[in-house]
Amino acid sequence: MPVTTAIAIFFLIWWVVLFAVLPWGIRSQHEGGEIAPGTDPGAPAIPRLGRKLLWTTLVSMVIFAGCYVVYVNHLVTLQGLAAPFGMR
């Protein structure tokens, strides 16, 4: 797999995982009881973006490693995917 392709795939995985990780551990300002003036009550009180970016990177690395192993060892092929549907 070329390096540019690997980087592009990792970035796509990272971006999807980011949106899955963003809601982890969020408490809204309304739930916390202190609403900053001029903000939405549903806005996060403490977003902890650094932790979320770290978790996103770690989870993405695990998913990418799994995808890379599948790709390098040819564990999934087009013929294998088509076989259950009677196509060859």
PDB file of N, CA, C and O in Angstrom, chain B, residues numbered from 101:
ATOM      1  N   MET B 101       0.861  -1.166   0.000  1.00  0.00           N
ATOM      2  CA  MET B 101       0.000   0.000   0.000  1.00  0.00           C
ATOM      3  C   MET B 101       0.911   1.233   0.000  1.00  0.00           C
ATOM      4  O   MET B 101       1.783   1.362   0.860  1.00  0.00           O
ATOM      5  N   PRO B 102       0.710   2.128  -0.955  1.00  0.00           N
ATOM      6  CA  PRO B 102       1.523   3.348  -0.978  1.00  0.00           C
ATOM      7  C   PRO B 102       1.288   4.199   0.281  1.00  0.00           C
ATOM      8  O   PRO B 102       0.211   4.174   0.877  1.00  0.00           O
ATOM      9  N   VAL B 103       2.315   4.941   0.661  1.00  0.00           N
ATOM     10  CA  VAL B 103       2.243   5.748   1.883  1.00  0.00           C
ATOM     11  C   VAL B 103       1.124   6.777   1.794  1.00  0.00           C
ATOM     12  O   VAL B 103       0.410   6.997   2.772  1.00  0.00           O
ATOM     13  N   THR B 104       0.963   7.403   0.643  1.00  0.00           N
ATOM     14  CA  THR B 104      -0.092   8.426   0.514  1.00  0.00           C
ATOM     15  C   THR B 104      -1.479   7.814   0.677  1.00  0.00           C
ATOM     16  O   THR B 104      -2.366   8.433   1.264  1.00  0.00           O
ATOM     17  N   THR B 105      -1.667   6.608   0.164  1.00  0.00           N
ATOM     18  CA  THR B 105      -2.951   5.922   0.333  1.00  0.00           C
ATOM     19  C   THR B 105      -3.187   5.583   1.797  1.00  0.00           C
ATOM     20  O   THR B 105      -4.293   5.755   2.310  1.00  0.00           O
ATOM     21  N   ALA B 106      -2.145   5.101   2.468  1.00  0.00           N
ATOM     22  CA  ALA B 106      -2.270   4.763   3.891  1.00  0.00           C
ATOM     23  C   ALA B 106      -2.618   6.001   4.712  1.00  0.00           C
ATOM     24  O   ALA B 106      -3.461   5.935   5.606  1.00  0.00           O
ATOM     25  N   ILE B 107      -1.975   7.129   4.415  1.00  0.00           N
ATOM     26  CA  ILE B 107      -2.262   8.379   5.134  1.00  0.00           C
ATOM     27  C   ILE B 107      -3.698   8.815   4.888  1.00  0.00           C
ATOM     28  O   ILE B 107      -4.393   9.232   5.815  1.00  0.00           O
ATOM     29  N   ALA B 108      -4.145   8.720   3.638  1.00  0.00           N
ATOM     30  CA  ALA B 108      -5.517   9.120   3.306  1.00  0.00           C
ATOM     31  C   ALA B 108      -6.541   8.239   4.018  1.00  0.00           C
ATOM     32  O   ALA B 108      -7.535   8.740   4.543  1.00  0.00           O
ATOM     33  N   ILE B 109      -6.301   6.930   4.037  1.00  0.00           N
ATOM     34  CA  ILE B 109      -7.223   6.017   4.711  1.00  0.00           C
ATOM     35  C   ILE B 109      -7.223   6.278   6.211  1.00  0.00           C
ATOM     36  O   ILE B 109      -8.280   6.288   6.842  1.00  0.00           O
ATOM     37  N   PHE B 110      -6.036   6.491   6.787  1.00  0.00           N
ATOM     38  CA  PHE B 110      -5.970   6.782   8.218  1.00  0.00           C
ATOM     39  C   PHE B 110      -6.735   8.066   8.537  1.00  0.00           C
ATOM     40  O   PHE B 110      -7.462   8.123   9.529  1.00  0.00           O
ATOM     41  N   PHE B 111      -6.578   9.097   7.704  1.00  0.00           N
ATOM     42  CA  PHE B 111      -7.285  10.358   7.940  1.00  0.00           C
ATOM     43  C   PHE B 111      -8.802  10.156   7.893  1.00  0.00           C
ATOM     44  O   PHE B 111      -9.525  10.706   8.724  1.00  0.00           O
ATOM     45  N   LEU B 112      -9.280   9.377   6.936  1.00  0.00           N
ATOM     46  CA  LEU B 112     -10.724   9.124   6.850  1.00  0.00           C
ATOM     47  C   LEU B 112     -11.227   8.372   8.081  1.00  0.00           C
ATOM     48  O   LEU B 112     -12.274   8.704   8.636  1.00  0.00           O
ATOM     49  N   ILE B 113     -10.475   7.362   8.499  1.00  0.00           N
ATOM     50  CA  ILE B 113     -10.854   6.625   9.704  1.00  0.00           C
ATOM     51  C   ILE B 113     -10.843   7.559  10.907  1.00  0.00           C
ATOM     52  O   ILE B 113     -11.761   7.531  11.727  1.00  0.00           O
ATOM     53  N   TRP B 114      -9.800   8.392  11.015  1.00  0.00           N
ATOM     54  CA  TRP B 114      -9.663   9.316  12.145  1.00  0.00           C
ATOM     55  C   TRP B 114     -10.848  10.274  12.205  1.00  0.00           C
ATOM     56  O   TRP B 114     -11.385  10.535  13.281  1.00  0.00           O
ATOM     57  N   TRP B 115     -11.250  10.790  11.067  1.00  0.00           N
ATOM     58  CA  TRP B 115     -12.348  11.763  11.011  1.00  0.00           C
ATOM     59  C   TRP B 115     -13.669  11.135  11.444  1.00  0.00           C
ATOM     60  O   TRP B 115     -14.436  11.757  12.179  1.00  0.00           O
ATOM     61  N   VAL B 116     -13.943   9.913  11.000  1.00  0.00           N
ATOM     62  CA  VAL B 116     -15.177   9.223  11.385  1.00  0.00           C
ATOM     63  C   VAL B 116     -15.155   8.911  12.884  1.00  0.00           C
ATOM     64  O   VAL B 116     -16.157   9.091  13.576  1.00  0.00           O
ATOM     65  N   VAL B 117     -14.014   8.444  13.376  1.00  0.00           N
ATOM     66  CA  VAL B 117     -13.902   8.118  14.797  1.00  0.00           C
ATOM     67  C   VAL B 117     -14.041   9.377  15.653  1.00  0.00           C
ATOM     68  O   VAL B 117     -14.604   9.318  16.746  1.00  0.00           O
ATOM     69  N   LEU B 118     -13.539  10.509  15.174  1.00  0.00           N
ATOM     70  CA  LEU B 118     -13.671  11.764  15.925  1.00  0.00           C
ATOM     71  C   LEU B 118     -15.133  12.046  16.245  1.00  0.00           C
ATOM     72  O   LEU B 118     -15.459  12.396  17.379  1.00  0.00           O
ATOM     73  N   PHE B 119     -16.012  11.899  15.267  1.00  0.00           N
ATOM     74  CA  PHE B 119     -17.422  12.180  15.506  1.00  0.00           C
ATOM     75  C   PHE B 119     -18.072  11.135  16.411  1.00  0.00           C
ATOM     76  O   PHE B 119     -19.090  11.412  17.044  1.00  0.00           O
ATOM     77  N   ALA B 120     -17.495   9.946  16.475  1.00  0.00           N
ATOM     78  CA  ALA B 120     -17.999   8.941  17.412  1.00  0.00           C
ATOM     79  C   ALA B 120     -17.520   9.222  18.832  1.00  0.00           C
ATOM     80  O   ALA B 120     -18.220   8.908  19.796  1.00  0.00           O
ATOM     81  N   VAL B 121     -16.333   9.812  18.969  1.00  0.00           N
ATOM     82  CA  VAL B 121     -15.725  10.044  20.283  1.00  0.00           C
ATOM     83  C   VAL B 121     -16.201  11.367  20.904  1.00  0.00           C
ATOM     84  O   VAL B 121     -16.218  11.493  22.128  1.00  0.00           O
ATOM     85  N   LEU B 122     -16.578  12.329  20.104  1.00  0.00           N
ATOM     86  CA  LEU B 122     -16.951  13.650  20.631  1.00  0.00           C
ATOM     87  C   LEU B 122     -17.982  13.627  21.760  1.00  0.00           C
ATOM     88  O   LEU B 122     -17.819  14.387  22.715  1.00  0.00           O
ATOM     89  N   PRO B 123     -19.020  12.811  21.711  1.00  0.00           N
ATOM     90  CA  PRO B 123     -20.003  12.851  22.802  1.00  0.00           C
ATOM     91  C   PRO B 123     -19.585  12.138  24.089  1.00  0.00           C
ATOM     92  O   PRO B 123     -20.310  12.209  25.081  1.00  0.00           O
ATOM     93  N   TRP B 124     -18.448  11.459  24.101  1.00  0.00           N
ATOM     94  CA  TRP B 124     -18.025  10.721  25.298  1.00  0.00           C
ATOM     95  C   TRP B 124     -17.835  11.654  26.479  1.00  0.00           C
ATOM     96  O   TRP B 124     -17.061  12.608  26.393  1.00  0.00           O
ATOM     97  N   GLY B 125     -18.521  11.399  27.572  1.00  0.00           N
ATOM     98  CA  GLY B 125     -18.315  12.118  28.823  1.00  0.00           C
ATOM     99  C   GLY B 125     -18.734  13.576  28.829  1.00  0.00           C
ATOM    100  O   GLY B 125     -18.252  14.349  29.657  1.00  0.00           O
ATOM    101  N   ILE B 126     -19.601  13.960  27.945  1.00  0.00           N
ATOM    102  CA  ILE B 126     -20.019  15.368  27.861  1.00  0.00           C
ATOM    103  C   ILE B 126     -21.154  15.635  28.844  1.00  0.00           C
ATOM    104  O   ILE B 126     -22.121  14.878  28.932  1.00  0.00           O
ATOM    105  N   ARG B 127     -21.009  16.719  29.567  1.00  0.00           N
ATOM    106  CA  ARG B 127     -22.099  17.239  30.408  1.00  0.00           C
ATOM    107  C   ARG B 127     -22.400  18.641  29.910  1.00  0.00           C
ATOM    108  O   ARG B 127     -21.502  19.469  29.758  1.00  0.00           O
ATOM    109  N   SER B 128     -23.670  18.892  29.659  1.00  0.00           N
ATOM    110  CA  SER B 128     -24.053  20.214  29.162  1.00  0.00           C
ATOM    111  C   SER B 128     -23.997  21.231  30.298  1.00  0.00           C
ATOM    112  O   SER B 128     -23.958  20.874  31.475  1.00  0.00           O
ATOM    113  N   GLN B 129     -23.993  22.501  29.917  1.00  0.00           N
ATOM    114  CA  GLN B 129     -24.011  23.563  30.925  1.00  0.00           C
ATOM    115  C   GLN B 129     -25.300  23.487  31.744  1.00  0.00           C
ATOM    116  O   GLN B 129     -25.306  23.789  32.937  1.00  0.00           O
ATOM    117  N   HIS B 130     -26.376  23.085  31.100  1.00  0.00           N
ATOM    118  CA  HIS B 130     -27.663  22.967  31.805  1.00  0.00           C
ATOM    119  C   HIS B 130     -27.581  21.890  32.890  1.00  0.00           C
ATOM    120  O   HIS B 130     -28.079  22.085  33.999  1.00  0.00           O
ATOM    121  N   GLU B 131     -26.951  20.753  32.570  1.00  0.00           N
ATOM    122  CA  GLU B 131     -26.800  19.686  33.548  1.00  0.00           C
ATOM    123  C   GLU B 131     -25.869  20.091  34.677  1.00  0.00           C
ATOM    124  O   GLU B 131     -26.064  19.686  35.823  1.00  0.00           O
ATOM    125  N   GLY B 132     -24.851  20.893  34.356  1.00  0.00           N
ATOM    126  CA  GLY B 132     -23.897  21.344  35.363  1.00  0.00           C
ATOM    127  C   GLY B 132     -24.447  22.446  36.252  1.00  0.00           C
ATOM    128  O   GLY B 132     -23.925  22.678  37.343  1.00  0.00           O
ATOM    129  N   GLY B 133     -25.484  23.121  35.808  1.00  0.00           N
ATOM    130  CA  GLY B 133     -26.106  24.156  36.612  1.00  0.00           C
ATOM    131  C   GLY B 133     -25.544  25.547  36.408  1.00  0.00           C
ATOM    132  O   GLY B 133     -26.106  26.507  36.934  1.00  0.00           O
ATOM    133  N   GLU B 134     -24.453  25.696  35.663  1.00  0.00           N
ATOM    134  CA  GLU B 134     -23.875  27.016  35.404  1.00  0.00           C
ATOM    135  C   GLU B 134     -23.873  27.277  33.907  1.00  0.00           C
ATOM    136  O   GLU B 134     -23.147  26.629  33.153  1.00  0.00           O
ATOM    137  N   ILE B 135     -24.686  28.227  33.487  1.00  0.00           N
ATOM    138  CA  ILE B 135     -24.779  28.570  32.076  1.00  0.00           C
ATOM    139  C   ILE B 135     -24.074  29.896  31.851  1.00  0.00           C
ATOM    140  O   ILE B 135     -24.438  30.913  32.441  1.00  0.00           O
ATOM    141  N   ALA B 136     -23.049  29.876  30.983  1.00  0.00           N
ATOM    142  CA  ALA B 136     -22.314  31.102  30.670  1.00  0.00           C
ATOM    143  C   ALA B 136     -23.209  32.020  29.851  1.00  0.00           C
ATOM    144  O   ALA B 136     -23.909  31.558  28.951  1.00  0.00           O
ATOM    145  N   PRO B 137     -23.196  33.310  30.151  1.00  0.00           N
ATOM    146  CA  PRO B 137     -24.042  34.242  29.406  1.00  0.00           C
ATOM    147  C   PRO B 137     -23.717  34.229  27.905  1.00  0.00           C
ATOM    148  O   PRO B 137     -22.554  34.249  27.503  1.00  0.00           O
ATOM    149  N   GLY B 138     -24.768  34.194  27.102  1.00  0.00           N
ATOM    150  CA  GLY B 138     -24.613  34.247  25.649  1.00  0.00           C
ATOM    151  C   GLY B 138     -24.344  32.902  25.000  1.00  0.00           C
ATOM    152  O   GLY B 138     -24.090  32.846  23.797  1.00  0.00           O
ATOM    153  N   THR B 139     -24.394  31.819  25.759  1.00  0.00           N
ATOM    154  CA  THR B 139     -24.169  30.496  25.180  1.00  0.00           C
ATOM    155  C   THR B 139     -25.429  29.656  25.279  1.00  0.00           C
ATOM    156  O   THR B 139     -26.343  29.955  26.047  1.00  0.00           O
ATOM    157  N   ASP B 140     -25.454  28.606  24.489  1.00  0.00           N
ATOM    158  CA  ASP B 140     -26.584  27.685  24.503  1.00  0.00           C
ATOM    159  C   ASP B 140     -26.495  26.797  25.742  1.00  0.00           C
ATOM    160  O   ASP B 140     -25.408  26.331  26.083  1.00  0.00           O
ATOM    161  N   PRO B 141     -27.615  26.555  26.421  1.00  0.00           N
ATOM    162  CA  PRO B 141     -27.577  25.697  27.606  1.00  0.00           C
ATOM    163  C   PRO B 141     -27.116  24.271  27.305  1.00  0.00           C
ATOM    164  O   PRO B 141     -26.639  23.574  28.201  1.00  0.00           O
ATOM    165  N   GLY B 142     -27.256  23.833  26.054  1.00  0.00           N
ATOM    166  CA  GLY B 142     -26.834  22.487  25.673  1.00  0.00           C
ATOM    167  C   GLY B 142     -25.363  22.388  25.334  1.00  0.00           C
ATOM    168  O   GLY B 142     -24.863  21.297  25.060  1.00  0.00           O
ATOM    169  N   ALA B 143     -24.651  23.528  25.347  1.00  0.00           N
ATOM    170  CA  ALA B 143     -23.219  23.506  25.038  1.00  0.00           C
ATOM    171  C   ALA B 143     -22.460  22.781  26.149  1.00  0.00           C
ATOM    172  O   ALA B 143     -22.856  22.846  27.313  1.00  0.00           O
ATOM    173  N   PRO B 144     -21.372  22.091  25.797  1.00  0.00           N
ATOM    174  CA  PRO B 144     -20.620  21.372  26.832  1.00  0.00           C
ATOM    175  C   PRO B 144     -19.985  22.315  27.841  1.00  0.00           C
ATOM    176  O   PRO B 144     -19.473  23.376  27.484  1.00  0.00           O
ATOM    177  N   ALA B 145     -20.026  21.912  29.101  1.00  0.00           N
ATOM    178  CA  ALA B 145     -19.418  22.727  30.152  1.00  0.00           C
ATOM    179  C   ALA B 145     -17.894  22.628  30.070  1.00  0.00           C
ATOM    180  O   ALA B 145     -17.203  23.646  30.094  1.00  0.00           O
ATOM    181  N   ILE B 146     -17.376  21.414  29.975  1.00  0.00           N
ATOM    182  CA  ILE B 146     -15.938  21.182  29.856  1.00  0.00           C
ATOM    183  C   ILE B 146     -15.740  20.191  28.701  1.00  0.00           C
ATOM    184  O   ILE B 146     -15.921  18.990  28.902  1.00  0.00           O
ATOM    185  N   PRO B 147     -15.376  20.657  27.500  1.00  0.00           N
ATOM    186  CA  PRO B 147     -15.321  19.754  26.350  1.00  0.00           C
ATOM    187  C   PRO B 147     -14.162  18.748  26.366  1.00  0.00           C
ATOM    188  O   PRO B 147     -14.289  17.671  25.783  1.00  0.00           O
ATOM    189  N   ARG B 148     -13.042  19.070  27.013  1.00  0.00           N
ATOM    190  CA  ARG B 148     -11.862  18.179  27.080  1.00  0.00           C
ATOM    191  C   ARG B 148     -11.449  17.697  25.698  1.00  0.00           C
ATOM    192  O   ARG B 148     -11.356  16.494  25.456  1.00  0.00           O
ATOM    193  N   LEU B 149     -11.203  18.635  24.791  1.00  0.00           N
ATOM    194  CA  LEU B 149     -10.870  18.291  23.419  1.00  0.00           C
ATOM    195  C   LEU B 149      -9.533  17.572  23.295  1.00  0.00           C
ATOM    196  O   LEU B 149      -9.376  16.716  22.424  1.00  0.00           O
ATOM    197  N   GLY B 150      -8.571  17.901  24.147  1.00  0.00           N
ATOM    198  CA  GLY B 150      -7.275  17.229  24.083  1.00  0.00           C
ATOM    199  C   GLY B 150      -7.403  15.727  24.299  1.00  0.00           C
ATOM    200  O   GLY B 150      -6.824  14.930  23.561  1.00  0.00           O
ATOM    201  N   ARG B 151      -8.173  15.353  25.323  1.00  0.00           N
ATOM    202  CA  ARG B 151      -8.408  13.927  25.586  1.00  0.00           C
ATOM    203  C   ARG B 151      -9.125  13.265  24.433  1.00  0.00           C
ATOM    204  O   ARG B 151      -8.794  12.142  24.054  1.00  0.00           O
ATOM    205  N   LYS B 152     -10.103  13.949  23.873  1.00  0.00           N
ATOM    206  CA  LYS B 152     -10.876  13.383  22.779  1.00  0.00           C
ATOM    207  C   LYS B 152     -10.008  13.177  21.543  1.00  0.00           C
ATOM    208  O   LYS B 152     -10.152  12.175  20.842  1.00  0.00           O
ATOM    209  N   LEU B 153      -9.108  14.119  21.272  1.00  0.00           N
ATOM    210  CA  LEU B 153      -8.197  13.964  20.137  1.00  0.00           C
ATOM    211  C   LEU B 153      -7.238  12.801  20.365  1.00  0.00           C
ATOM    212  O   LEU B 153      -6.914  12.071  19.428  1.00  0.00           O
ATOM    213  N   LEU B 154      -6.785  12.628  21.595  1.00  0.00           N
ATOM    214  CA  LEU B 154      -5.908  11.504  21.914  1.00  0.00           C
ATOM    215  C   LEU B 154      -6.647  10.178  21.754  1.00  0.00           C
ATOM    216  O   LEU B 154      -6.124   9.251  21.136  1.00  0.00           O
ATOM    217  N   TRP B 155      -7.853  10.079  22.301  1.00  0.00           N
ATOM    218  CA  TRP B 155      -8.642   8.860  22.161  1.00  0.00           C
ATOM    219  C   TRP B 155      -8.965   8.584  20.697  1.00  0.00           C
ATOM    220  O   TRP B 155      -8.931   7.435  20.257  1.00  0.00           O
ATOM    221  N   THR B 156      -9.278   9.637  19.943  1.00  0.00           N
ATOM    222  CA  THR B 156      -9.567   9.467  18.518  1.00  0.00           C
ATOM    223  C   THR B 156      -8.366   8.875  17.802  1.00  0.00           C
ATOM    224  O   THR B 156      -8.511   7.968  16.982  1.00  0.00           O
ATOM    225  N   THR B 157      -7.188   9.381  18.108  1.00  0.00           N
ATOM    226  CA  THR B 157      -5.976   8.882  17.467  1.00  0.00           C
ATOM    227  C   THR B 157      -5.707   7.431  17.853  1.00  0.00           C
ATOM    228  O   THR B 157      -5.367   6.617  16.994  1.00  0.00           O
ATOM    229  N   LEU B 158      -5.853   7.104  19.119  1.00  0.00           N
ATOM    230  CA  LEU B 158      -5.602   5.728  19.565  1.00  0.00           C
ATOM    231  C   LEU B 158      -6.584   4.736  18.939  1.00  0.00           C
ATOM    232  O   LEU B 158      -6.177   3.683  18.448  1.00  0.00           O
ATOM    233  N   VAL B 159      -7.858   5.066  18.957  1.00  0.00           N
ATOM    234  CA  VAL B 159      -8.869   4.177  18.380  1.00  0.00           C
ATOM    235  C   VAL B 159      -8.657   4.044  16.871  1.00  0.00           C
ATOM    236  O   VAL B 159      -8.801   2.953  16.318  1.00  0.00           O
ATOM    237  N   SER B 160      -8.318   5.142  16.209  1.00  0.00           N
ATOM    238  CA  SER B 160      -8.074   5.117  14.769  1.00  0.00           C
ATOM    239  C   SER B 160      -6.867   4.253  14.427  1.00  0.00           C
ATOM    240  O   SER B 160      -6.873   3.543  13.421  1.00  0.00           O
ATOM    241  N   MET B 161      -5.844   4.312  15.253  1.00  0.00           N
ATOM    242  CA  MET B 161      -4.657   3.490  15.007  1.00  0.00           C
ATOM    243  C   MET B 161      -4.995   2.003  15.095  1.00  0.00           C
ATOM    244  O   MET B 161      -4.504   1.208  14.294  1.00  0.00           O
ATOM    245  N   VAL B 162      -5.823   1.625  16.055  1.00  0.00           N
ATOM    246  CA  VAL B 162      -6.223   0.217  16.196  1.00  0.00           C
ATOM    247  C   VAL B 162      -7.049  -0.224  14.989  1.00  0.00           C
ATOM    248  O   VAL B 162      -6.818  -1.302  14.442  1.00  0.00           O
ATOM    249  N   ILE B 163      -7.998   0.591  14.573  1.00  0.00           N
ATOM    250  CA  ILE B 163      -8.831   0.250  13.417  1.00  0.00           C
ATOM    251  C   ILE B 163      -7.985   0.181  12.152  1.00  0.00           C
ATOM    252  O   ILE B 163      -8.140  -0.743  11.353  1.00  0.00           O
ATOM    253  N   PHE B 164      -7.093   1.150  11.962  1.00  0.00           N
ATOM    254  CA  PHE B 164      -6.229   1.160  10.778  1.00  0.00           C
ATOM    255  C   PHE B 164      -5.317  -0.070  10.772  1.00  0.00           C
ATOM    256  O   PHE B 164      -5.110  -0.679   9.722  1.00  0.00           O
ATOM    257  N   ALA B 165      -4.778  -0.433  11.924  1.00  0.00           N
ATOM    258  CA  ALA B 165      -3.908  -1.612  12.002  1.00  0.00           C
ATOM    259  C   ALA B 165      -4.674  -2.867  11.580  1.00  0.00           C
ATOM    260  O   ALA B 165      -4.141  -3.712  10.861  1.00  0.00           O
ATOM    261  N   GLY B 166      -5.914  -2.984  12.025  1.00  0.00           N
ATOM    262  CA  GLY B 166      -6.739  -4.118  11.615  1.00  0.00           C
ATOM    263  C   GLY B 166      -6.986  -4.133  10.116  1.00  0.00           C
ATOM    264  O   GLY B 166      -6.884  -5.179   9.475  1.00  0.00           O
ATOM    265  N   CYS B 167      -7.308  -2.986   9.563  1.00  0.00           N
ATOM    266  CA  CYS B 167      -7.530  -2.875   8.114  1.00  0.00           C
ATOM    267  C   CYS B 167      -6.252  -3.192   7.339  1.00  0.00           C
ATOM    268  O   CYS B 167      -6.301  -3.834   6.290  1.00  0.00           O
ATOM    269  N   TYR B 168      -5.112  -2.744   7.856  1.00  0.00           N
ATOM    270  CA  TYR B 168      -3.832  -2.981   7.194  1.00  0.00           C
ATOM    271  C   TYR B 168      -3.497  -4.478   7.182  1.00  0.00           C
ATOM    272  O   TYR B 168      -3.021  -4.997   6.172  1.00  0.00           O
ATOM    273  N   VAL B 169      -3.740  -5.160   8.281  1.00  0.00           N
ATOM    274  CA  VAL B 169      -3.486  -6.603   8.353  1.00  0.00           C
ATOM    275  C   VAL B 169      -4.375  -7.342   7.357  1.00  0.00           C
ATOM    276  O   VAL B 169      -3.918  -8.255   6.670  1.00  0.00           O
ATOM    277  N   VAL B 170      -5.631  -6.951   7.282  1.00  0.00           N
ATOM    278  CA  VAL B 170      -6.552  -7.573   6.329  1.00  0.00           C
ATOM    279  C   VAL B 170      -6.068  -7.337   4.901  1.00  0.00           C
ATOM    280  O   VAL B 170      -6.118  -8.251   4.078  1.00  0.00           O
ATOM    281  N   TYR B 171      -5.604  -6.134   4.594  1.00  0.00           N
ATOM    282  CA  TYR B 171      -5.145  -5.794   3.249  1.00  0.00           C
ATOM    283  C   TYR B 171      -3.858  -6.541   2.887  1.00  0.00           C
ATOM    284  O   TYR B 171      -3.765  -7.117   1.804  1.00  0.00           O
ATOM    285  N   VAL B 172      -2.878  -6.536   3.773  1.00  0.00           N
ATOM    286  CA  VAL B 172      -1.582  -7.146   3.481  1.00  0.00           C
ATOM    287  C   VAL B 172      -1.686  -8.662   3.342  1.00  0.00           C
ATOM    288  O   VAL B 172      -1.026  -9.250   2.485  1.00  0.00           O
ATOM    289  N   ASN B 173      -2.494  -9.289   4.164  1.00  0.00           N
ATOM    290  CA  ASN B 173      -2.624 -10.747   4.130  1.00  0.00           C
ATOM    291  C   ASN B 173      -3.727 -11.234   3.191  1.00  0.00           C
ATOM    292  O   ASN B 173      -3.990 -12.435   3.127  1.00  0.00           O
ATOM    293  N   HIS B 174      -4.371 -10.330   2.469  1.00  0.00           N
ATOM    294  CA  HIS B 174      -5.433 -10.666   1.509  1.00  0.00           C
ATOM    295  C   HIS B 174      -6.513 -11.526   2.156  1.00  0.00           C
ATOM    296  O   HIS B 174      -6.954 -12.519   1.579  1.00  0.00           O
ATOM    297  N   LEU B 175      -6.931 -11.144   3.341  1.00  0.00           N
ATOM    298  CA  LEU B 175      -7.956 -11.902   4.058  1.00  0.00           C
ATOM    299  C   LEU B 175      -9.350 -11.689   3.468  1.00  0.00           C
ATOM    300  O   LEU B 175     -10.226 -12.541   3.620  1.00  0.00           O
ATOM    301  N   VAL B 176      -9.555 -10.570   2.805  1.00  0.00           N
ATOM    302  CA  VAL B 176     -10.830 -10.276   2.148  1.00  0.00           C
ATOM    303  C   VAL B 176     -10.522  -9.965   0.686  1.00  0.00           C
ATOM    304  O   VAL B 176      -9.721  -9.080   0.385  1.00  0.00           O
ATOM    305  N   THR B 177     -11.171 -10.706  -0.225  1.00  0.00           N
ATOM    306  CA  THR B 177     -10.979 -10.471  -1.658  1.00  0.00           C
ATOM    307  C   THR B 177     -12.338 -10.217  -2.301  1.00  0.00           C
ATOM    308  O   THR B 177     -13.380 -10.506  -1.713  1.00  0.00           O
ATOM    309  N   LEU B 178     -12.313  -9.678  -3.504  1.00  0.00           N
ATOM    310  CA  LEU B 178     -13.570  -9.451  -4.225  1.00  0.00           C
ATOM    311  C   LEU B 178     -14.247 -10.775  -4.546  1.00  0.00           C
ATOM    312  O   LEU B 178     -15.472 -10.878  -4.490  1.00  0.00           O
ATOM    313  N   GLN B 179     -13.457 -11.786  -4.880  1.00  0.00           N
ATOM    314  CA  GLN B 179     -14.039 -13.108  -5.175  1.00  0.00           C
ATOM    315  C   GLN B 179     -14.692 -13.708  -3.932  1.00  0.00           C
ATOM    316  O   GLN B 179     -15.753 -14.326  -4.021  1.00  0.00           O
ATOM    317  N   GLY B 180     -14.065 -13.527  -2.786  1.00  0.00           N
ATOM    318  CA  GLY B 180     -14.626 -14.020  -1.533  1.00  0.00           C
ATOM    319  C   GLY B 180     -15.902 -13.307  -1.165  1.00  0.00           C
ATOM    320  O   GLY B 180     -16.821 -13.923  -0.625  1.00  0.00           O
ATOM    321  N   LEU B 181     -15.980 -12.013  -1.449  1.00  0.00           N
ATOM    322  CA  LEU B 181     -17.193 -11.247  -1.160  1.00  0.00           C
ATOM    323  C   LEU B 181     -18.330 -11.599  -2.120  1.00  0.00           C
ATOM    324  O   LEU B 181     -19.498 -11.567  -1.732  1.00  0.00           O
ATOM    325  N   ALA B 182     -17.997 -11.934  -3.376  1.00  0.00           N
ATOM    326  CA  ALA B 182     -19.010 -12.228  -4.374  1.00  0.00           C
ATOM    327  C   ALA B 182     -19.533 -13.663  -4.265  1.00  0.00           C
ATOM    328  O   ALA B 182     -20.651 -13.936  -4.702  1.00  0.00           O
ATOM    329  N   ALA B 183     -18.765 -14.570  -3.703  1.00  0.00           N
ATOM    330  CA  ALA B 183     -19.130 -15.999  -3.655  1.00  0.00           C
ATOM    331  C   ALA B 183     -20.484 -16.258  -2.976  1.00  0.00           C
ATOM    332  O   ALA B 183     -21.266 -17.045  -3.509  1.00  0.00           O
ATOM    333  N   PRO B 184     -20.801 -15.641  -1.836  1.00  0.00           N
ATOM    334  CA  PRO B 184     -22.105 -15.942  -1.220  1.00  0.00           C
ATOM    335  C   PRO B 184     -23.301 -15.530  -2.073  1.00  0.00           C
ATOM    336  O   PRO B 184     -24.412 -16.006  -1.842  1.00  0.00           O
ATOM    337  N   PHE B 185     -23.094 -14.662  -3.046  1.00  0.00           N
ATOM    338  CA  PHE B 185     -24.184 -14.195  -3.909  1.00  0.00           C
ATOM    339  C   PHE B 185     -24.235 -14.961  -5.223  1.00  0.00           C
ATOM    340  O   PHE B 185     -25.023 -14.619  -6.105  1.00  0.00           O
ATOM    341  N   GLY B 186     -23.408 -15.993  -5.366  1.00  0.00           N
ATOM    342  CA  GLY B 186     -23.426 -16.816  -6.570  1.00  0.00           C
ATOM    343  C   GLY B 186     -22.667 -16.204  -7.726  1.00  0.00           C
ATOM    344  O   GLY B 186     -22.758 -16.705  -8.847  1.00  0.00           O
ATOM    345  N   MET B 187     -21.930 -15.150  -7.496  1.00  0.00           N
ATOM    346  CA  MET B 187     -21.151 -14.511  -8.553  1.00  0.00           C
ATOM    347  C   MET B 187     -19.714 -15.022  -8.494  1.00  0.00           C
ATOM    348  O   MET B 187     -19.161 -15.226  -7.413  1.00  0.00           O
ATOM    349  N   ARG B 188     -19.124 -15.224  -9.653  1.00  0.00           N
ATOM    350  CA  ARG B 188     -17.724 -15.669  -9.681  1.00  0.00           C
ATOM    351  C   ARG B 188     -16.935 -14.915 -10.683  1.00  0.00           C
ATOM    352  O   ARG B 188     -15.739 -15.161 -10.839  1.00  0.00           O
TER     353      ARG B 188
END
